[in-house]
Amino acid sequence: MALNLRQIRYFIATAEIGQVSQAAIHLSISQSAITTAIKELEHIVGHSLFERTAQGMKLTDAGREFLSHAYEIMSKVEEATNLRMVSTEVSGTLTVAATYTVIGYFLPYHIERLRRRYPGLGIQLFELNRESIEEGLLTNRYDVAVLLTSNILNPELTTETLLSSPRRLWVPAQHRLLNAETVGLREISEEPYIMLTVDEASHSSLKYWSSTPYQPRIALRTSSIEAVRSLVANDQGVAILSDMVHRPWSLEGRRIETITIQDGIPSMDVGLAWRKGIQFTPAMTAFRSYFRHSFQLPG
């Protein structure tokens, strides 16, 4: 029996959602189709990929390893179906500044594709906070930045948002709020809260909390997203973070669920920034064009 992409897609959906029934709804297919595909996969790889529990589908050690390969396979398929000719016309060096979250969860994949598409383009990458990036763009230390455009307020900079990542509530498996009909900041304020501080996350968070009568009951402030992930998974608190940084499993292999919040929580916007009025070099134009095409921006 040969492995196919349908099996891999069904496996990934089940691994991320944790329940065959919900994965079937997400994919608009029958539960039996997912169950059959997973059984076929387990037969092919020779290992059980899930532990079937009353709460849903929990990845085994083999399942977690296979999930890593599955993501890589689907990434290569996406890349293969969006082929672009390698360009030798663009050359030179491009200095790119980026913030912590962008470097950790967004940029590496795109940098790798850019370097293969433009082999003559050298990309120098710098990790900095927003204030340092803004100062560096205005003094021409950096050509362009990739950062959270939702945090940029400087009128001397031009921004272009590529991706808006919704923010949701992170809770551990079997948390009481998973059974609630609706969840808002009032309900969240009753829970211990893990506050992420990196990339001005705490400032962004307090902006939308301050427009309500409620406040988060902060149990811990941390600059580590992995710490937030582990603390939530181990039932030490809840957090509101974006889908871009969400992973369904902690380092200990415990499940992290997400809940859509009924209050109007702003998204985390990721995009490009450059000094207003600057004349684009061919390297800057190629860089911007790549992202505009990748995210299907108009014009």
KAWOVEN-V741796 format. One line per field, one symbol per residue. ss: DSSP state (~ for helix, > for strand, _ for the rest). A space follows every 10 residues. Layout:
ss=???
//
This chain:
ss=____~~~~~~ ~~~~~~~__~ ~~~~~~~___ ~~~~~~~~~~ ~~~~~____> >>>__>>>>_ ~~~~~~~~~~ ~~~~~~~~~~ __________ _>>>>>>>_~ ~~~~~~~~~~ ~~~~~~~___ >>>>>>>__~ ~~~~~~~~__ ___>>>>>~~ ~_____>>>> >>>>>_>>>> >>___~~~~_ ____~~~~__ _>>>>>_~~~ ~~~~~~~~~_ ______>>>> >>__~~~~~~ ~~~____>>> >>~~~___>_ ____>>>>>_ _______>>> >>>>>_____ _~~~~~~~~~ ~~~~_____
//
